[in-house]
């Protein structure tokens, strides 16, 4: 619903091609979905997500801010390459990469409880 409202407003204000506006609008919508997923994970862990999820969430949030600022500047045709906005994407990606290197906390690790038991090898006589 938000995409439909924003799409119409962006199309009227920029006068651009509908396909270009749709592509520009896809980034913040995907960011919103990713941040919603992270908030859901935080909630499912009792708001104690651990360092890996916090780092991932921070990276996604920085990326979402950068994408939204880019969309606004592109809509008003004020985006210029090589500004501080371009530097925002790097910390977002680095934080997401660091999240992948974080070990899972002991609370999150799954211990093999033998649910997938294997039958012993057959005995040879």
Biopython code that builds the backbone (N, CA, C, O; Angstrom):
import numpy as np
from Bio.PDB.StructureBuilder import StructureBuilder

atoms = [
    (1, "UNK", "N", (0.821, -1.176, 0.000)),
    (1, "UNK", "CA", (0.000, 0.000, 0.000)),
    (1, "UNK", "C", (0.877, 1.257, 0.000)),
    (1, "UNK", "O", (0.620, 2.217, -0.726)),
    (2, "UNK", "N", (1.920, 1.220, 0.837)),
    (2, "UNK", "CA", (2.845, 2.347, 0.878)),
    (2, "UNK", "C", (3.557, 2.538, -0.447)),
    (2, "UNK", "O", (3.815, 3.665, -0.870)),
    (3, "UNK", "N", (3.873, 1.433, -1.097)),
    (3, "UNK", "CA", (4.556, 1.506, -2.389)),
    (3, "UNK", "C", (3.658, 2.156, -3.433)),
    (3, "UNK", "O", (4.132, 2.941, -4.254)),
    (4, "UNK", "N", (2.384, 1.841, -3.411)),
    (4, "UNK", "CA", (1.463, 2.422, -4.392)),
    (4, "UNK", "C", (1.348, 3.928, -4.197)),
    (4, "UNK", "O", (1.331, 4.683, -5.169)),
    (5, "UNK", "N", (1.270, 4.364, -2.949)),
    (5, "UNK", "CA", (1.174, 5.793, -2.664)),
    (5, "UNK", "C", (2.474, 6.494, -3.042)),
    (5, "UNK", "O", (2.452, 7.531, -3.704)),
    (6, "UNK", "N", (3.597, 5.933, -2.626)),
    (6, "UNK", "CA", (4.890, 6.551, -2.914)),
    (6, "UNK", "C", (5.186, 6.527, -4.412)),
    (6, "UNK", "O", (5.760, 7.475, -4.948)),
    (7, "UNK", "N", (4.798, 5.451, -5.085)),
    (7, "UNK", "CA", (5.043, 5.354, -6.531)),
    (7, "UNK", "C", (4.345, 6.485, -7.271)),
    (7, "UNK", "O", (4.943, 7.143, -8.122)),
    (8, "UNK", "N", (3.081, 6.706, -6.944)),
    (8, "UNK", "CA", (2.336, 7.775, -7.601)),
    (8, "UNK", "C", (2.932, 9.143, -7.317)),
    (8, "UNK", "O", (3.057, 9.972, -8.218)),
    (9, "UNK", "N", (3.297, 9.380, -6.066)),
    (9, "UNK", "CA", (3.867, 10.672, -5.693)),
    (9, "UNK", "C", (5.212, 10.891, -6.373)),
    (9, "UNK", "O", (5.489, 11.988, -6.859)),
    (10, "UNK", "N", (6.048, 9.859, -6.413)),
    (10, "UNK", "CA", (7.350, 9.993, -7.057)),
    (10, "UNK", "C", (7.210, 10.169, -8.570)),
    (10, "UNK", "O", (7.959, 10.928, -9.183)),
    (11, "UNK", "N", (6.275, 9.485, -9.148)),
    (11, "UNK", "CA", (6.065, 9.599, -10.591)),
    (11, "UNK", "C", (5.613, 11.013, -10.964)),
    (11, "UNK", "O", (6.053, 11.563, -11.974)),
    (12, "UNK", "N", (4.733, 11.598, -10.144)),
    (12, "UNK", "CA", (4.262, 12.957, -10.414)),
    (12, "UNK", "C", (5.357, 13.989, -10.172)),
    (12, "UNK", "O", (5.508, 14.931, -10.950)),
    (13, "UNK", "N", (6.132, 13.812, -9.079)),
    (13, "UNK", "CA", (7.124, 14.836, -8.733)),
    (13, "UNK", "C", (8.340, 14.800, -9.654)),
    (13, "UNK", "O", (8.931, 15.843, -9.934)),
    (14, "UNK", "N", (8.719, 13.625, -10.123)),
    (14, "UNK", "CA", (9.912, 13.530, -10.963)),
    (14, "UNK", "C", (9.590, 13.557, -12.441)),
    (14, "UNK", "O", (10.413, 13.988, -13.248)),
    (15, "UNK", "N", (8.408, 13.103, -12.805)),
    (15, "UNK", "CA", (8.058, 13.048, -14.218)),
    (15, "UNK", "C", (8.902, 12.032, -14.971)),
    (15, "UNK", "O", (9.017, 12.110, -16.194)),
    (16, "UNK", "N", (9.500, 11.070, -14.252)),
    (16, "UNK", "CA", (10.365, 10.078, -14.869)),
    (16, "UNK", "C", (9.589, 8.919, -15.443)),
    (16, "UNK", "O", (8.366, 8.838, -15.331)),
    (17, "UNK", "N", (10.327, 8.032, -16.056)),
    (17, "UNK", "CA", (9.741, 6.815, -16.605)),
    (17, "UNK", "C", (9.218, 5.948, -15.452)),
    (17, "UNK", "O", (9.875, 5.860, -14.414)),
    (18, "UNK", "N", (8.068, 5.314, -15.608)),
    (18, "UNK", "CA", (7.527, 4.475, -14.541)),
    (18, "UNK", "C", (8.461, 3.335, -14.131)),
    (18, "UNK", "O", (8.540, 3.000, -12.950)),
    (19, "UNK", "N", (9.166, 2.738, -15.090)),
    (19, "UNK", "CA", (10.069, 1.641, -14.760)),
    (19, "UNK", "C", (11.232, 2.120, -13.892)),
    (19, "UNK", "O", (11.623, 1.431, -12.949)),
    (20, "UNK", "N", (11.777, 3.272, -14.195)),
    (20, "UNK", "CA", (12.896, 3.806, -13.409)),
    (20, "UNK", "C", (12.435, 4.145, -11.999)),
    (20, "UNK", "O", (13.145, 3.868, -11.032)),
    (21, "UNK", "N", (11.259, 4.738, -11.874)),
    (21, "UNK", "CA", (10.722, 5.069, -10.555)),
    (21, "UNK", "C", (10.465, 3.787, -9.766)),
    (21, "UNK", "O", (10.735, 3.741, -8.565)),
    (22, "UNK", "N", (9.951, 2.755, -10.415)),
    (22, "UNK", "CA", (9.682, 1.484, -9.735)),
    (22, "UNK", "C", (10.974, 0.849, -9.232)),
    (22, "UNK", "O", (11.008, 0.314, -8.123)),
    (23, "UNK", "N", (12.026, 0.901, -10.026)),
    (23, "UNK", "CA", (13.308, 0.328, -9.609)),
    (23, "UNK", "C", (13.879, 1.109, -8.434)),
    (23, "UNK", "O", (14.382, 0.516, -7.480)),
    (24, "UNK", "N", (13.804, 2.432, -8.495)),
    (24, "UNK", "CA", (14.293, 3.249, -7.386)),
    (24, "UNK", "C", (13.497, 2.998, -6.116)),
    (24, "UNK", "O", (14.042, 3.036, -5.013)),
    (25, "UNK", "N", (12.218, 2.744, -6.276)),
    (25, "UNK", "CA", (11.360, 2.506, -5.120)),
    (25, "UNK", "C", (11.545, 1.107, -4.545)),
    (25, "UNK", "O", (11.222, 0.882, -3.379)),
    (26, "UNK", "N", (12.049, 0.174, -5.319)),
    (26, "UNK", "CA", (12.228, -1.200, -4.853)),
    (26, "UNK", "C", (13.256, -1.291, -3.729)),
    (26, "UNK", "O", (13.105, -2.116, -2.828)),
    (27, "UNK", "N", (14.283, -0.471, -3.762)),
    (27, "UNK", "CA", (15.322, -0.539, -2.733)),
    (27, "UNK", "C", (14.794, -0.216, -1.337)),
    (27, "UNK", "O", (15.021, -1.007, -0.422)),
    (28, "UNK", "N", (14.102, 0.907, -1.125)),
    (28, "UNK", "CA", (13.599, 1.161, 0.228)),
    (28, "UNK", "C", (12.545, 0.155, 0.674)),
    (28, "UNK", "O", (12.438, -0.146, 1.863)),
    (29, "UNK", "N", (11.770, -0.363, -0.267)),
    (29, "UNK", "CA", (10.772, -1.365, 0.117)),
    (29, "UNK", "C", (11.469, -2.644, 0.575)),
    (29, "UNK", "O", (11.076, -3.242, 1.576)),
    (30, "UNK", "N", (12.498, -3.063, -0.153)),
    (30, "UNK", "CA", (13.259, -4.247, 0.265)),
    (30, "UNK", "C", (13.955, -3.992, 1.599)),
    (30, "UNK", "O", (14.026, -4.887, 2.441)),
    (31, "UNK", "N", (14.471, -2.773, 1.799)),
    (31, "UNK", "CA", (15.091, -2.435, 3.079)),
    (31, "UNK", "C", (14.083, -2.516, 4.220)),
    (31, "UNK", "O", (14.400, -3.006, 5.304)),
    (32, "UNK", "N", (12.878, -2.037, 3.974)),
    (32, "UNK", "CA", (11.837, -2.102, 4.994)),
    (32, "UNK", "C", (11.512, -3.548, 5.351)),
    (32, "UNK", "O", (11.325, -3.877, 6.522)),
    (33, "UNK", "N", (11.448, -4.403, 4.346)),
    (33, "UNK", "CA", (11.187, -5.826, 4.608)),
    (33, "UNK", "C", (12.322, -6.465, 5.402)),
    (33, "UNK", "O", (12.078, -7.251, 6.318)),
    (34, "UNK", "N", (13.573, -6.124, 5.046)),
    (34, "UNK", "CA", (14.712, -6.693, 5.775)),
    (34, "UNK", "C", (14.758, -6.206, 7.218)),
    (34, "UNK", "O", (15.019, -6.993, 8.128)),
    (35, "UNK", "N", (14.512, -4.933, 7.434)),
    (35, "UNK", "CA", (14.518, -4.406, 8.798)),
    (35, "UNK", "C", (13.366, -5.018, 9.594)),
    (35, "UNK", "O", (13.523, -5.303, 10.781)),
    (36, "UNK", "N", (12.214, -5.224, 8.958)),
    (36, "UNK", "CA", (11.094, -5.884, 9.628)),
    (36, "UNK", "C", (11.462, -7.307, 10.022)),
    (36, "UNK", "O", (11.107, -7.759, 11.110)),
    (37, "UNK", "N", (12.165, -8.012, 9.156)),
    (37, "UNK", "CA", (12.627, -9.361, 9.477)),
    (37, "UNK", "C", (13.544, -9.346, 10.697)),
    (37, "UNK", "O", (13.413, -10.183, 11.589)),
    (38, "UNK", "N", (14.470, -8.392, 10.730)),
    (38, "UNK", "CA", (15.403, -8.308, 11.857)),
    (38, "UNK", "C", (14.662, -7.995, 13.151)),
    (38, "UNK", "O", (14.965, -8.577, 14.192)),
    (39, "UNK", "N", (13.695, -7.086, 13.098)),
    (39, "UNK", "CA", (12.907, -6.771, 14.296)),
    (39, "UNK", "C", (12.142, -8.010, 14.750)),
    (39, "UNK", "O", (12.016, -8.258, 15.949)),
    (40, "UNK", "N", (11.634, -8.784, 13.800)),
    (40, "UNK", "CA", (10.962, -10.035, 14.151)),
    (40, "UNK", "C", (11.898, -11.022, 14.831)),
    (40, "UNK", "O", (11.513, -11.690, 15.790)),
    (41, "UNK", "N", (13.129, -11.113, 14.335)),
    (41, "UNK", "CA", (14.115, -11.995, 14.970)),
    (41, "UNK", "C", (14.436, -11.496, 16.367)),
    (41, "UNK", "O", (14.526, -12.289, 17.305)),
    (42, "UNK", "N", (14.611, -10.185, 16.515)),
    (42, "UNK", "CA", (14.882, -9.625, 17.844)),
    (42, "UNK", "C", (13.749, -9.972, 18.812)),
    (42, "UNK", "O", (13.993, -10.364, 19.953)),
    (43, "UNK", "N", (12.513, -9.826, 18.343)),
    (43, "UNK", "CA", (11.369, -10.139, 19.191)),
    (43, "UNK", "C", (11.280, -11.610, 19.532)),
    (43, "UNK", "O", (10.917, -11.960, 20.655)),
    (44, "UNK", "N", (11.601, -12.475, 18.595)),
    (44, "UNK", "CA", (11.514, -13.916, 18.853)),
    (44, "UNK", "C", (12.604, -14.408, 19.800)),
    (44, "UNK", "O", (12.488, -15.488, 20.379)),
    (45, "UNK", "N", (13.659, -13.618, 19.956)),
    (45, "UNK", "CA", (14.713, -14.002, 20.901)),
    (45, "UNK", "C", (14.529, -13.316, 22.249)),
    (45, "UNK", "O", (15.439, -13.331, 23.078)),
    (46, "UNK", "N", (13.371, -12.719, 22.476)),
    (46, "UNK", "CA", (13.129, -12.043, 23.741)),
    (46, "UNK", "C", (13.897, -10.737, 23.855)),
    (46, "UNK", "O", (14.262, -10.323, 24.955)),
    (47, "UNK", "N", (14.145, -10.086, 22.722)),
    (47, "UNK", "CA", (14.884, -8.822, 22.632)),
    (47, "UNK", "C", (16.306, -8.966, 23.157)),
    (47, "UNK", "O", (16.893, -8.006, 23.656)),
    (48, "UNK", "N", (16.849, -10.159, 23.041)),
    (48, "UNK", "CA", (18.262, -10.439, 23.350)),
    (48, "UNK", "C", (18.850, -11.214, 22.173)),
    (48, "UNK", "O", (19.130, -12.406, 22.291)),
    (49, "UNK", "N", (19.036, -10.541, 21.044)),
    (49, "UNK", "CA", (19.390, -11.262, 19.828)),
    (49, "UNK", "C", (20.829, -11.749, 19.757)),
    (49, "UNK", "O", (21.127, -12.633, 18.953)),
    (50, "UNK", "N", (21.706, -11.223, 20.543)),
    (50, "UNK", "CA", (23.110, -11.617, 20.440)),
    (50, "UNK", "C", (23.872, -10.673, 19.527)),
    (50, "UNK", "O", (23.285, -9.887, 18.784)),
    (51, "UNK", "N", (25.184, -10.767, 19.599)),
    (51, "UNK", "CA", (26.043, -9.841, 18.878)),
    (51, "UNK", "C", (25.923, -9.974, 17.355)),
    (51, "UNK", "O", (25.940, -8.970, 16.643)),
    (52, "UNK", "N", (25.803, -11.188, 16.863)),
    (52, "UNK", "CA", (25.719, -11.384, 15.410)),
    (52, "UNK", "C", (24.471, -10.714, 14.835)),
    (52, "UNK", "O", (24.554, -10.022, 13.821)),
    (53, "UNK", "N", (23.330, -10.911, 15.467)),
    (53, "UNK", "CA", (22.097, -10.308, 14.972)),
    (53, "UNK", "C", (22.108, -8.793, 15.144)),
    (53, "UNK", "O", (21.581, -8.072, 14.297)),
    (54, "UNK", "N", (22.703, -8.302, 16.235)),
    (54, "UNK", "CA", (22.804, -6.850, 16.410)),
    (54, "UNK", "C", (23.667, -6.222, 15.328)),
    (54, "UNK", "O", (23.342, -5.158, 14.801)),
    (55, "UNK", "N", (24.768, -6.887, 14.999)),
    (55, "UNK", "CA", (25.655, -6.374, 13.950)),
    (55, "UNK", "C", (24.957, -6.406, 12.599)),
    (55, "UNK", "O", (25.048, -5.451, 11.828)),
    (56, "UNK", "N", (24.264, -7.497, 12.310)),
    (56, "UNK", "CA", (23.517, -7.593, 11.053)),
    (56, "UNK", "C", (22.430, -6.533, 10.982)),
    (56, "UNK", "O", (22.268, -5.874, 9.955)),
    (57, "UNK", "N", (21.687, -6.367, 12.062)),
    (57, "UNK", "CA", (20.639, -5.357, 12.097)),
    (57, "UNK", "C", (21.192, -3.951, 11.906)),
    (57, "UNK", "O", (20.579, -3.132, 11.221)),
    (58, "UNK", "N", (22.340, -3.666, 12.504)),
    (58, "UNK", "CA", (22.967, -2.351, 12.336)),
    (58, "UNK", "C", (23.368, -2.124, 10.883)),
    (58, "UNK", "O", (23.147, -1.045, 10.334)),
    (59, "UNK", "N", (23.955, -3.137, 10.267)),
    (59, "UNK", "CA", (24.346, -3.013, 8.867)),
    (59, "UNK", "C", (23.157, -2.793, 7.948)),
    (59, "UNK", "O", (23.220, -1.978, 7.028)),
    (60, "UNK", "N", (22.076, -3.516, 8.195)),
    (60, "UNK", "CA", (20.878, -3.354, 7.377)),
    (60, "UNK", "C", (20.242, -1.982, 7.592)),
    (60, "UNK", "O", (19.704, -1.389, 6.657)),
    (61, "UNK", "N", (20.306, -1.484, 8.819)),
    (61, "UNK", "CA", (19.744, -0.165, 9.098)),
    (61, "UNK", "C", (20.549, 0.939, 8.408)),
    (61, "UNK", "O", (19.971, 1.864, 7.837)),
    (62, "UNK", "N", (21.869, 0.844, 8.457)),
    (62, "UNK", "CA", (22.711, 1.826, 7.770)),
    (62, "UNK", "C", (22.455, 1.776, 6.265)),
    (62, "UNK", "O", (22.366, 2.816, 5.612)),
    (63, "UNK", "N", (22.338, 0.579, 5.723)),
    (63, "UNK", "CA", (22.057, 0.422, 4.294)),
    (63, "UNK", "C", (20.687, 0.998, 3.941)),
    (63, "UNK", "O", (20.531, 1.622, 2.892)),
    (64, "UNK", "N", (19.696, 0.795, 4.806)),
    (64, "UNK", "CA", (18.361, 1.324, 4.557)),
    (64, "UNK", "C", (18.363, 2.850, 4.556)),
    (64, "UNK", "O", (17.704, 3.474, 3.724)),
    (65, "UNK", "N", (19.100, 3.445, 5.481)),
    (65, "UNK", "CA", (19.187, 4.911, 5.522)),
    (65, "UNK", "C", (19.848, 5.426, 4.247)),
    (65, "UNK", "O", (19.377, 6.393, 3.649)),
    (66, "UNK", "N", (20.931, 4.787, 3.831)),
    (66, "UNK", "CA", (21.633, 5.215, 2.613)),
    (66, "UNK", "C", (20.732, 5.093, 1.391)),
    (66, "UNK", "O", (20.694, 6.000, 0.559)),
    (67, "UNK", "N", (20.005, 3.980, 1.274)),
    (67, "UNK", "CA", (19.120, 3.791, 0.126)),
    (67, "UNK", "C", (17.983, 4.805, 0.105)),
    (67, "UNK", "O", (17.607, 5.301, -0.957)),
    (68, "UNK", "N", (17.435, 5.113, 1.279)),
    (68, "UNK", "CA", (16.342, 6.078, 1.353)),
    (68, "UNK", "C", (16.818, 7.479, 0.997)),
    (68, "UNK", "O", (16.140, 8.202, 0.267)),
    (69, "UNK", "N", (17.986, 7.864, 1.514)),
    (69, "UNK", "CA", (18.534, 9.179, 1.176)),
    (69, "UNK", "C", (18.832, 9.275, -0.314)),
    (69, "UNK", "O", (18.599, 10.309, -0.939)),
    (70, "UNK", "N", (19.353, 8.181, -0.878)),
    (70, "UNK", "CA", (19.612, 8.163, -2.318)),
    (70, "UNK", "C", (18.310, 8.346, -3.103)),
    (70, "UNK", "O", (18.262, 9.111, -4.065)),
    (71, "UNK", "N", (17.260, 7.639, -2.686)),
    (71, "UNK", "CA", (15.978, 7.747, -3.377)),
    (71, "UNK", "C", (15.464, 9.183, -3.339)),
    (71, "UNK", "O", (14.999, 9.708, -4.351)),
    (72, "UNK", "N", (15.548, 9.811, -2.180)),
    (72, "UNK", "CA", (15.067, 11.186, -2.070)),
    (72, "UNK", "C", (15.874, 12.132, -2.957)),
    (72, "UNK", "O", (15.315, 12.991, -3.637)),
    (73, "UNK", "N", (17.195, 11.960, -2.939)),
    (73, "UNK", "CA", (18.026, 12.827, -3.776)),
    (73, "UNK", "C", (17.808, 12.548, -5.260)),
    (73, "UNK", "O", (17.801, 13.478, -6.066)),
    (74, "UNK", "N", (17.635, 11.303, -5.626)),
    (74, "UNK", "CA", (17.386, 10.964, -7.031)),
    (74, "UNK", "C", (16.034, 11.501, -7.487)),
    (74, "UNK", "O", (15.887, 11.929, -8.631)),
    (75, "UNK", "N", (15.052, 11.480, -6.596)),
    (75, "UNK", "CA", (13.724, 11.985, -6.946)),
    (75, "UNK", "C", (13.749, 13.491, -7.186)),
    (75, "UNK", "O", (13.020, 14.003, -8.035)),
    (76, "UNK", "N", (14.588, 14.193, -6.437)),
    (76, "UNK", "CA", (14.694, 15.643, -6.601)),
    (76, "UNK", "C", (15.834, 16.039, -7.538)),
    (76, "UNK", "O", (16.140, 17.221, -7.699)),
    (77, "UNK", "N", (16.451, 15.039, -8.147)),
    (77, "UNK", "CA", (17.563, 15.241, -9.073)),
    (77, "UNK", "C", (18.693, 16.062, -8.449)),
    (77, "UNK", "O", (19.269, 16.936, -9.096)),
    (78, "UNK", "N", (19.002, 15.768, -7.182)),
    (78, "UNK", "CA", (20.097, 16.456, -6.492)),
    (78, "UNK", "C", (21.232, 15.502, -6.137)),
    (78, "UNK", "O", (22.205, 15.909, -5.500)),
    (79, "UNK", "N", (21.118, 14.234, -6.543)),
    (79, "UNK", "CA", (22.162, 13.264, -6.213)),
    (79, "UNK", "C", (23.421, 13.560, -7.015)),
    (79, "UNK", "O", (23.369, 13.766, -8.228)),
    (80, "UNK", "N", (24.555, 13.579, -6.315)),
    (80, "UNK", "CA", (25.855, 13.788, -6.940)),
    (80, "UNK", "C", (26.769, 12.660, -6.481)),
    (80, "UNK", "O", (26.853, 12.375, -5.286)),
    (81, "UNK", "N", (27.446, 12.022, -7.414)),
    (81, "UNK", "CA", (28.370, 10.939, -7.065)),
    (81, "UNK", "C", (29.566, 11.489, -6.303)),
    (81, "UNK", "O", (30.006, 12.616, -6.530)),
    (82, "UNK", "N", (30.083, 10.662, -5.390)),
    (82, "UNK", "CA", (31.294, 11.025, -4.662)),
    (82, "UNK", "C", (31.051, 11.856, -3.420)),
    (82, "UNK", "O", (31.996, 12.431, -2.879)),
    (83, "UNK", "N", (29.816, 11.939, -2.949)),
    (83, "UNK", "CA", (29.534, 12.705, -1.731)),
    (83, "UNK", "C", (29.524, 11.771, -0.528)),
    (83, "UNK", "O", (29.794, 10.576, -0.648)),
    (84, "UNK", "N", (29.210, 12.333, 0.629)),
    (84, "UNK", "CA", (29.191, 11.549, 1.868)),
    (84, "UNK", "C", (28.148, 10.431, 1.799)),
    (84, "UNK", "O", (28.285, 9.416, 2.482)),
    (85, "UNK", "N", (27.114, 10.610, 0.985)),
    (85, "UNK", "CA", (26.091, 9.568, 0.865)),
    (85, "UNK", "C", (26.685, 8.280, 0.316)),
    (85, "UNK", "O", (26.323, 7.192, 0.765)),
    (86, "UNK", "N", (27.589, 8.388, -0.645)),
    (86, "UNK", "CA", (28.227, 7.188, -1.196)),
    (86, "UNK", "C", (29.027, 6.452, -0.134)),
    (86, "UNK", "O", (29.172, 5.231, -0.199)),
    (87, "UNK", "N", (29.546, 7.182, 0.841)),
    (87, "UNK", "CA", (30.339, 6.558, 1.902)),
    (87, "UNK", "C", (29.469, 5.807, 2.909)),
    (87, "UNK", "O", (30.000, 5.031, 3.703)),
    (88, "UNK", "N", (28.165, 6.011, 2.901)),
    (88, "UNK", "CA", (27.290, 5.311, 3.851)),
    (88, "UNK", "C", (27.107, 3.840, 3.509)),
    (88, "UNK", "O", (26.869, 3.028, 4.404)),
    (89, "UNK", "N", (27.211, 3.484, 2.252)),
    (89, "UNK", "CA", (26.979, 2.089, 1.879)),
    (89, "UNK", "C", (28.102, 1.184, 2.383)),
    (89, "UNK", "O", (27.849, 0.026, 2.718)),
    (90, "UNK", "N", (29.310, 1.677, 2.442)),
    (90, "UNK", "CA", (30.444, 0.855, 2.880)),
    (90, "UNK", "C", (30.294, 0.365, 4.321)),
    (90, "UNK", "O", (30.453, -0.833, 4.551)),
    (91, "UNK", "N", (29.996, 1.224, 5.309)),
    (91, "UNK", "CA", (29.820, 0.696, 6.669)),
    (91, "UNK", "C", (28.676, -0.303, 6.768)),
    (91, "UNK", "O", (28.754, -1.254, 7.546)),
    (92, "UNK", "N", (27.618, -0.102, 5.993)),
    (92, "UNK", "CA", (26.508, -1.056, 6.013)),
    (92, "UNK", "C", (26.948, -2.435, 5.559)),
    (92, "UNK", "O", (26.623, -3.439, 6.193)),
    (93, "UNK", "N", (27.685, -2.481, 4.465)),
    (93, "UNK", "CA", (28.165, -3.763, 3.940)),
    (93, "UNK", "C", (29.194, -4.382, 4.889)),
    (93, "UNK", "O", (29.183, -5.593, 5.110)),
    (94, "UNK", "N", (30.074, -3.563, 5.445)),
    (94, "UNK", "CA", (31.070, -4.085, 6.383)),
    (94, "UNK", "C", (30.429, -4.664, 7.634)),
    (94, "UNK", "O", (30.854, -5.711, 8.123)),
    (95, "UNK", "N", (29.416, -3.996, 8.152)),
    (95, "UNK", "CA", (28.720, -4.524, 9.327)),
    (95, "UNK", "C", (28.031, -5.849, 9.019)),
    (95, "UNK", "O", (28.038, -6.763, 9.844)),
    (96, "UNK", "N", (27.438, -5.954, 7.833)),
    (96, "UNK", "CA", (26.800, -7.225, 7.461)),
    (96, "UNK", "C", (27.839, -8.333, 7.325)),
    (96, "UNK", "O", (27.586, -9.476, 7.703)),
    (97, "UNK", "N", (29.002, -7.995, 6.787)),
    (97, "UNK", "CA", (30.073, -8.982, 6.681)),
    (97, "UNK", "C", (30.609, -9.395, 8.040)),
    (97, "UNK", "O", (30.900, -10.569, 8.269)),
    (98, "UNK", "N", (30.741, -8.424, 8.946)),
    (98, "UNK", "CA", (31.197, -8.748, 10.305)),
    (98, "UNK", "C", (30.197, -9.639, 11.030)),
    (98, "UNK", "O", (30.582, -10.491, 11.831)),
    (99, "UNK", "N", (28.926, -9.442, 10.750)),
    (99, "UNK", "CA", (27.903, -10.283, 11.386)),
    (99, "UNK", "C", (28.083, -11.744, 11.004)),
    (99, "UNK", "O", (27.838, -12.638, 11.813)),
    (100, "UNK", "N", (28.511, -11.982, 9.778)),
    (100, "UNK", "CA", (28.721, -13.365, 9.332)),
    (100, "UNK", "C", (29.904, -14.004, 10.045)),
    (100, "UNK", "O", (29.972, -15.229, 10.150)),
    (101, "UNK", "N", (30.831, -13.198, 10.532)),
    (101, "UNK", "CA", (32.012, -13.729, 11.206)),
    (101, "UNK", "C", (31.803, -13.919, 12.704)),
    (101, "UNK", "O", (32.633, -14.538, 13.370)),
    (102, "UNK", "N", (30.712, -13.396, 13.234)),
    (102, "UNK", "CA", (30.442, -13.534, 14.663)),
    (102, "UNK", "C", (30.022, -14.969, 14.978)),
    (102, "UNK", "O", (29.208, -15.554, 14.265)),
    (103, "UNK", "N", (30.580, -15.528, 16.044)),
    (103, "UNK", "CA", (30.125, -16.874, 16.425)),
    (103, "UNK", "C", (28.730, -16.793, 17.035)),
    (103, "UNK", "O", (28.370, -15.795, 17.659)),
    (104, "UNK", "N", (27.962, -17.841, 16.847)),
    (104, "UNK", "CA", (26.639, -17.891, 17.463)),
    (104, "UNK", "C", (26.795, -18.012, 18.966)),
    (104, "UNK", "O", (27.726, -18.654, 19.451)),
    (105, "UNK", "N", (25.890, -17.400, 19.697)),
    (105, "UNK", "CA", (25.957, -17.499, 21.147)),
    (105, "UNK", "C", (25.561, -18.916, 21.566)),
    (105, "UNK", "O", (24.932, -19.648, 20.802)),
    (106, "UNK", "N", (25.931, -19.282, 22.761)),
    (106, "UNK", "CA", (25.641, -20.632, 23.250)),
    (106, "UNK", "C", (24.138, -20.866, 23.333)),
    (106, "UNK", "O", (23.673, -21.996, 23.187)),
    (107, "UNK", "N", (23.390, -19.811, 23.564)),
    (107, "UNK", "CA", (21.952, -19.921, 23.665)),
    (107, "UNK", "C", (21.320, -20.254, 22.322)),
    (107, "UNK", "O", (20.268, -20.891, 22.278)),
    (108, "UNK", "N", (21.943, -19.833, 21.229)),
    (108, "UNK", "CA", (21.376, -20.020, 19.908)),
    (108, "UNK", "C", (21.833, -21.322, 19.274)),
    (108, "UNK", "O", (21.116, -21.901, 18.458)),
    (109, "UNK", "N", (23.015, -21.785, 19.638)),
    (109, "UNK", "CA", (23.539, -23.010, 19.029)),
    (109, "UNK", "C", (22.614, -24.186, 19.297)),
    (109, "UNK", "O", (22.041, -24.327, 20.377)),
    (110, "UNK", "N", (22.491, -25.004, 18.299)),
    (110, "UNK", "CA", (21.665, -26.198, 18.459)),
    (110, "UNK", "C", (22.570, -27.368, 18.809)),
    (110, "UNK", "O", (23.604, -27.595, 18.181)),
    (111, "UNK", "N", (22.163, -28.078, 19.797)),
    (111, "UNK", "CA", (22.912, -29.253, 20.205)),
    (111, "UNK", "C", (22.214, -30.464, 19.618)),
    (111, "UNK", "O", (20.990, -30.579, 19.680)),
    (112, "UNK", "N", (22.992, -31.358, 19.054)),
    (112, "UNK", "CA", (22.410, -32.554, 18.476)),
    (112, "UNK", "C", (21.945, -33.449, 19.617)),
    (112, "UNK", "O", (22.753, -34.015, 20.353)),
    (113, "UNK", "N", (20.637, -33.563, 19.747)),
    (113, "UNK", "CA", (20.073, -34.362, 20.839)),
    (113, "UNK", "C", (19.794, -35.797, 20.410)),
    (113, "UNK", "O", (19.101, -36.535, 21.111)),
    (114, "UNK", "N", (20.315, -36.180, 19.298)),
    (114, "UNK", "CA", (20.120, -37.548, 18.840)),
    (114, "UNK", "C", (18.817, -37.744, 18.104)),
    (114, "UNK", "O", (18.426, -38.880, 17.839)),
    (115, "UNK", "N", (18.141, -36.674, 17.770)),
    (115, "UNK", "CA", (16.865, -36.803, 17.069)),
    (115, "UNK", "C", (17.060, -37.487, 15.718)),
    (115, "UNK", "O", (16.179, -38.200, 15.237)),
    (116, "UNK", "N", (18.195, -37.266, 15.129)),
    (116, "UNK", "CA", (18.499, -37.922, 13.855)),
    (116, "UNK", "C", (19.415, -39.100, 14.144)),
    (116, "UNK", "O", (20.590, -39.082, 13.777)),
    (117, "UNK", "N", (18.898, -40.095, 14.783)),
    (117, "UNK", "CA", (19.744, -41.223, 15.151)),
    (117, "UNK", "C", (20.016, -42.091, 13.921)),
    (117, "UNK", "O", (19.176, -42.269, 13.039)),
    (118, "UNK", "N", (21.186, -42.595, 13.918)),
    (118, "UNK", "CA", (21.576, -43.487, 12.827)),
    (118, "UNK", "C", (21.637, -44.904, 13.364)),
    (118, "UNK", "O", (22.009, -45.137, 14.514)),
    (119, "UNK", "N", (21.272, -45.825, 12.527)),
    (119, "UNK", "CA", (21.371, -47.217, 12.975)),
    (119, "UNK", "C", (22.826, -47.631, 12.921)),
    (119, "UNK", "O", (23.570, -47.194, 12.043)),
    (120, "UNK", "N", (23.233, -48.471, 13.853)),
    (120, "UNK", "CA", (24.641, -48.910, 13.857)),
    (120, "UNK", "C", (24.931, -49.743, 12.623)),
    (120, "UNK", "O", (24.033, -50.365, 12.055)),
    (121, "UNK", "N", (26.186, -49.751, 12.215)),
    (121, "UNK", "CA", (26.529, -50.573, 11.038)),
    (121, "UNK", "C", (26.284, -52.047, 11.322)),
    (121, "UNK", "O", (26.386, -52.488, 12.467)),
    (122, "UNK", "N", (25.964, -52.802, 10.294)),
    (122, "UNK", "CA", (25.701, -54.238, 10.521)),
    (122, "UNK", "C", (26.980, -54.951, 10.974)),
    (122, "UNK", "O", (28.090, -54.632, 10.548)),
    (123, "UNK", "N", (26.772, -55.918, 11.845)),
    (123, "UNK", "CA", (27.918, -56.706, 12.355)),
    (123, "UNK", "C", (28.293, -57.758, 11.350)),
    (123, "UNK", "O", (27.447, -58.372, 10.700)),
    (124, "UNK", "N", (29.568, -57.944, 11.245)),
    (124, "UNK", "CA", (30.074, -59.030, 10.383)),
    (124, "UNK", "C", (30.486, -60.187, 11.260)),
    (124, "UNK", "O", (31.144, -60.003, 12.284)),
    (125, "UNK", "N", (30.111, -61.334, 10.872)),
    (125, "UNK", "CA", (30.452, -62.510, 11.683)),
    (125, "UNK", "C", (31.762, -63.132, 11.301)),
    (125, "UNK", "O", (32.172, -64.127, 11.900)),
]
sb = StructureBuilder()
sb.init_structure("model")
sb.init_model(0)
sb.init_chain("A")
sb.init_seg("    ")
for serial, (resi, resn, name, xyz) in enumerate(atoms, 1):
    if name == "N":
        sb.init_residue(resn, " ", resi, " ")
    sb.init_atom(name, np.array(xyz, "f"), 0.0, 1.0, " ", f" {name:<3s}", serial, name[0])
structure = sb.get_structure()
